[in-house]
């Protein structure tokens, strides 16, 4: 069973410059290979494979010697990620892969190959290939298992993070038997974030309201600053940190709520929501955007897998709120809670 752990890196100026090289080289290779793949298809009508693109890397390093300054595994992983993006596009219509732009938020993934990535939880340091010195990290939880890959991320607040994918060598537990006594129905809403079938209601914390006024004032100040000035960059950083505080609060709430539900019940019944369609309603679009129903659904899904619980999704257009649970009668005139 795979799990992901996240740690904040404590980098100095030299290490930050070396990590930025990783981001720049990976972005360059991604854009170069994507452009080559598109032009090849336009000229020949055939798609070039990921293996042929990987074979181009040695020649590309000769043309651009600075690519040798970063891990070759990271550059190969860029091509594999691009291929995965095309697979998602053809299978799920998730959007055609786009060229990467240079911005404040960057990332690169390095697979574990030959044990060249090493974590030391005694000194709280991580060894990354092509980085001269070990980088300190803030330990919040220690993992056990086989390290599969790391993803280095630079967020909009100019902080560096490492996300570690670990194979815990644990099998997924078998699913619990479905029993009405240990089952619960979950209805998501705006006034109440969650309404359970046993009558328990959990109110919407509305974290965005706590940060909205501060964000509006900061954005007004930001708009008045001269473009390219240091003062403008300082205000931009304050906006990013304020928004991160908001997202962290919402993520913490959804984590705790999803874990509580999964631990207390063996079977969870959840309605399938068309969130994108619901956001087209101008009256509720802003409120729906700030409740993270999609993230909450994802958390419930993987936590049910971890703990061997059942997650049953009700059909998107099933009128469950109008149907009596005892006799099955459908009340067409029943008003739906918002």
MARZA-906408 format. One record per residue (C-alpha): y, z negated, x. Coordinates in steps of 0.02 Angstrom, whole numbers, plus 50000, padded with zeros to 5 digits. Example, Ala and Ser with C-alpha at 12.3 -4.5 7.8 and 13.67 -1.06 7.14 Angstrom:
BEGIN
<node <49775,49610,50615>>
<node <49947,49643,50684>>
end
This chain:
BEGIN
<node <50000,50000,50000>>
<node <50169,50051,50069>>
<node <50323,49939,50065>>
<node <50500,49961,50130>>
<node <50602,49829,50221>>
<node <50787,49840,50262>>
<node <50878,49759,50409>>
<node <51060,49763,50462>>
<node <51086,49821,50642>>
<node <51207,49735,50760>>
<node <51266,49881,50868>>
<node <51393,49887,51008>>
<node <51507,50037,51041>>
<node <51382,50122,51158>>
<node <51238,50103,51035>>
<node <51346,50163,50891>>
<node <51391,50320,50990>>
<node <51207,50353,51027>>
<node <51159,50331,50844>>
<node <51299,50448,50793>>
<node <51221,50578,50910>>
<node <51061,50562,50809>>
<node <51155,50592,50646>>
<node <51250,50742,50716>>
<node <51097,50826,50794>>
<node <50990,50800,50638>>
<node <51129,50869,50528>>
<node <51149,51021,50643>>
<node <50961,51059,50644>>
<node <50950,51039,50456>>
<node <51094,51159,50424>>
<node <51032,51283,50555>>
<node <50855,51288,50485>>
<node <50915,51296,50305>>
<node <51028,51443,50346>>
<node <50886,51530,50440>>
<node <50765,51501,50294>>
<node <50889,51572,50168>>
<node <50930,51726,50273>>
<node <50746,51760,50309>>
<node <50707,51760,50123>>
<node <50856,51875,50085>>
<node <50801,52000,50218>>
<node <50611,51998,50197>>
<node <50582,51923,50025>>
<node <50463,51798,50105>>
<node <50487,51613,50138>>
<node <50466,51552,50316>>
<node <50349,51403,50333>>
<node <50393,51232,50402>>
<node <50273,51260,50547>>
<node <50366,51417,50602>>
<node <50530,51322,50592>>
<node <50461,51181,50700>>
<node <50405,51310,50830>>
<node <50587,51365,50844>>
<node <50644,51194,50906>>
<node <50604,51219,51093>>
<node <50707,51379,51099>>
<node <50846,51295,51000>>
<node <50852,51155,51130>>
<node <50876,51285,51266>>
<node <51023,51362,51173>>
<node <51096,51191,51132>>
<node <51046,51071,51273>>
<node <51128,50921,51190>>
<node <50986,50920,51063>>
<node <50875,50848,51201>>
<node <50976,50687,51195>>
<node <50890,50632,51034>>
<node <50708,50606,50986>>
<node <50610,50765,50954>>
<node <50515,50674,50816>>
<node <50678,50649,50721>>
<node <50719,50835,50732>>
<node <50545,50883,50671>>
<node <50561,50760,50528>>
<node <50722,50845,50474>>
<node <50626,51007,50445>>
<node <50489,50916,50349>>
<node <50620,50832,50239>>
<node <50702,51000,50205>>
<node <50534,51073,50154>>
<node <50506,50925,50039>>
<node <50677,50958,49960>>
<node <50622,51137,49921>>
<node <50460,51074,49844>>
<node <50557,50956,49730>>
<node <50672,51101,49682>>
<node <50529,51216,49630>>
<node <50426,51079,49547>>
<node <50557,50970,49462>>
<node <50713,51083,49465>>
<node <50804,50941,49553>>
<node <50937,51051,49631>>
<node <50935,51180,49770>>
<node <50947,51103,49946>>
<node <51127,51098,50007>>
<node <51203,51103,50180>>
<node <51244,50932,50248>>
<node <51426,50886,50279>>
<node <51497,50768,50408>>
<node <51553,50611,50318>>
<node <51554,50424,50337>>
<node <51379,50403,50265>>
<node <51241,50475,50374>>
<node <51055,50449,50401>>
<node <50905,50508,50502>>
<node <50720,50470,50492>>
<node <50604,50442,50640>>
<node <50415,50437,50612>>
<node <50307,50318,50712>>
<node <50207,50420,50837>>
<node <50120,50342,50987>>
<node <50195,50169,50954>>
<node <50365,50222,51025>>
<node <50459,50117,50896>>
<node <50441,49931,50925>>
<node <50502,49780,50828>>
<node <50516,49611,50914>>
<node <50541,49471,50787>>
<node <50555,49339,50923>>
<node <50710,49416,51001>>
<node <50761,49509,50840>>
<node <50773,49675,50930>>
<node <50710,49851,50895>>
<node <50666,49986,51021>>
<node <50715,50161,50964>>
<node <50669,50313,51071>>
<node <50812,50395,51167>>
<node <50920,50237,51145>>
<node <50947,50157,51315>>
<node <50953,49976,51257>>
<node <50862,49881,51121>>
<node <50966,49854,50964>>
<node <50983,49683,50884>>
<node <50950,49666,50699>>
<node <50977,49530,50570>>
<node <50806,49464,50521>>
<node <50788,49416,50338>>
<node <50601,49445,50315>>
<node <50459,49485,50434>>
<node <50334,49621,50390>>
<node <50149,49635,50429>>
<node <50057,49801,50440>>
<node <50068,49971,50521>>
<node <50243,50041,50545>>
<node <50248,50220,50479>>
<node <50430,50271,50499>>
<node <50608,50206,50509>>
<node <50765,50274,50429>>
<node <50930,50234,50515>>
<node <51077,50234,50395>>
<node <51264,50221,50423>>
<node <51347,50173,50258>>
<node <51524,50202,50196>>
<node <51575,50032,50267>>
<node <51530,50091,50444>>
<node <51384,49969,50451>>
<node <51215,50023,50521>>
<node <51049,49985,50437>>
<node <50868,50019,50476>>
<node <50744,50042,50333>>
<node <50563,50019,50386>>
<node <50416,50099,50295>>
<node <50261,49992,50323>>
<node <50079,50014,50273>>
<node <50029,49835,50230>>
<node <49842,49877,50235>>
<node <49824,49802,50062>>
<node <49740,49888,49917>>
<node <49830,49900,49752>>
<node <49759,49769,49633>>
<node <49662,49829,49482>>
<node <49758,49839,49319>>
<node <49753,49690,49202>>
<node <49669,49710,49032>>
<node <49788,49754,48891>>
<node <49804,49606,48774>>
<node <49934,49583,48637>>
<node <49956,49401,48690>>
<node <50015,49452,48864>>
<node <50108,49611,48813>>
<node <50294,49632,48786>>
<node <50407,49769,48721>>
<node <50569,49802,48815>>
<node <50723,49880,48737>>
<node <50871,49921,48850>>
<node <51047,49911,48783>>
<node <51231,49891,48829>>
<node <51285,49730,48742>>
<node <51119,49649,48787>>
<node <51044,49722,48945>>
<node <50867,49684,48886>>
<node <50799,49636,48715>>
<node <50616,49585,48716>>
<node <50498,49603,48568>>
<node <50478,49412,48561>>
<node <50664,49396,48522>>
<node <50726,49347,48696>>
<node <50891,49429,48742>>
<node <50966,49447,48916>>
<node <51150,49488,48911>>
<node <51231,49626,49012>>
<node <51317,49545,49164>>
<node <51448,49686,49169>>
<node <51477,49668,49357>>
<node <51590,49821,49359>>
<node <51719,49729,49253>>
<node <51730,49595,49389>>
<node <51778,49725,49521>>
<node <51866,49855,49414>>
<node <52044,49787,49430>>
<node <52029,49765,49618>>
<node <51960,49941,49639>>
<node <52100,50016,49532>>
<node <52235,49928,49635>>
<node <52155,49981,49800>>
<node <52140,50161,49742>>
<node <52323,50162,49691>>
<node <52372,50098,49864>>
<node <52255,50226,49945>>
<node <52337,50369,49850>>
<node <52508,50323,49921>>
<node <52452,50318,50103>>
<node <52482,50466,50219>>
<node <52328,50572,50247>>
<node <52253,50546,50419>>
<node <52343,50381,50448>>
<node <52254,50222,50507>>
<node <52323,50126,50358>>
<node <52239,50249,50241>>
<node <52073,50225,50332>>
<node <52090,50035,50317>>
<node <52115,50045,50129>>
<node <51970,50168,50114>>
<node <51859,50042,50203>>
<node <51914,49904,50085>>
<node <51870,50014,49936>>
<node <51698,50050,50009>>
<node <51663,49865,50040>>
<node <51720,49815,49866>>
<node <51609,49947,49787>>
<node <51464,49891,49897>>
<node <51486,49712,49835>>
<node <51475,49777,49657>>
<node <51317,49880,49689>>
<node <51237,49735,49782>>
<node <51269,49618,49635>>
<node <51194,49742,49512>>
<node <51044,49778,49624>>
<node <51010,49591,49646>>
<node <51016,49566,49456>>
<node <50895,49709,49420>>
<node <50776,49652,49558>>
<node <50767,49474,49490>>
<node <50751,49530,49309>>
<node <50614,49659,49344>>
<node <50516,49534,49450>>
<node <50530,49401,49315>>
<node <50462,49520,49181>>
<node <50319,49583,49289>>
<node <50265,49407,49336>>
<node <50271,49340,49157>>
<node <50182,49482,49065>>
<node <50028,49589,49101>>
<node <50081,49738,48995>>
<node <50259,49803,48979>>
<node <50304,49934,48848>>
<node <50464,50028,48888>>
<node <50554,50167,48797>>
<node <50582,50330,48892>>
<node <50770,50359,48895>>
<node <50860,50525,48917>>
<node <50996,50446,49022>>
<node <51083,50608,49070>>
<node <51093,50663,48889>>
<node <51158,50492,48836>>
<node <51297,50501,48966>>
<node <51366,50655,48879>>
<node <51429,50539,48742>>
<node <51607,50505,48801>>
<node <51614,50341,48706>>
<node <51470,50261,48804>>
<node <51459,50367,48962>>
<node <51557,50245,49071>>
<node <51458,50094,49011>>
<node <51290,50183,49035>>
<node <51341,50234,49211>>
<node <51366,50052,49263>>
<node <51203,49975,49197>>
<node <51080,50065,49314>>
<node <50942,50091,49187>>
<node <50862,50220,49302>>
<node <50854,50098,49448>>
<node <50783,49963,49334>>
<node <50647,50082,49274>>
<node <50598,50125,49453>>
<node <50589,49940,49499>>
<node <50476,49902,49351>>
<node <50363,50048,49395>>
<node <50327,50004,49577>>
<node <50319,49816,49546>>
<node <50188,49844,49411>>
<node <50088,49939,49542>>
<node <50108,49797,49668>>
<node <50051,49660,49549>>
<node <49920,49756,49448>>
<node <50018,49757,49285>>
<node <50022,49893,49150>>
<node <50179,49994,49114>>
<node <50169,50094,48953>>
<node <50309,50216,48915>>
<node <50349,50255,48735>>
<node <50393,50435,48691>>
<node <50576,50482,48708>>
<node <50595,50535,48526>>
<node <50477,50406,48452>>
<node <50575,50309,48317>>
<node <50504,50142,48374>>
<node <50653,50040,48312>>
<node <50629,50105,48134>>
<node <50440,50076,48124>>
<node <50367,49911,48063>>
<node <50247,49837,48193>>
<node <50135,49766,48055>>
<node <50112,49906,47927>>
<node <50186,50058,48015>>
<node <50317,50094,47880>>
<node <50463,50197,47943>>
<node <50635,50146,47879>>
<node <50747,50300,47893>>
<node <50903,50204,47842>>
<node <50891,50067,47973>>
<node <51044,50059,48086>>
<node <51003,50062,48272>>
<node <51076,49927,48385>>
<node <51192,49992,48521>>
end
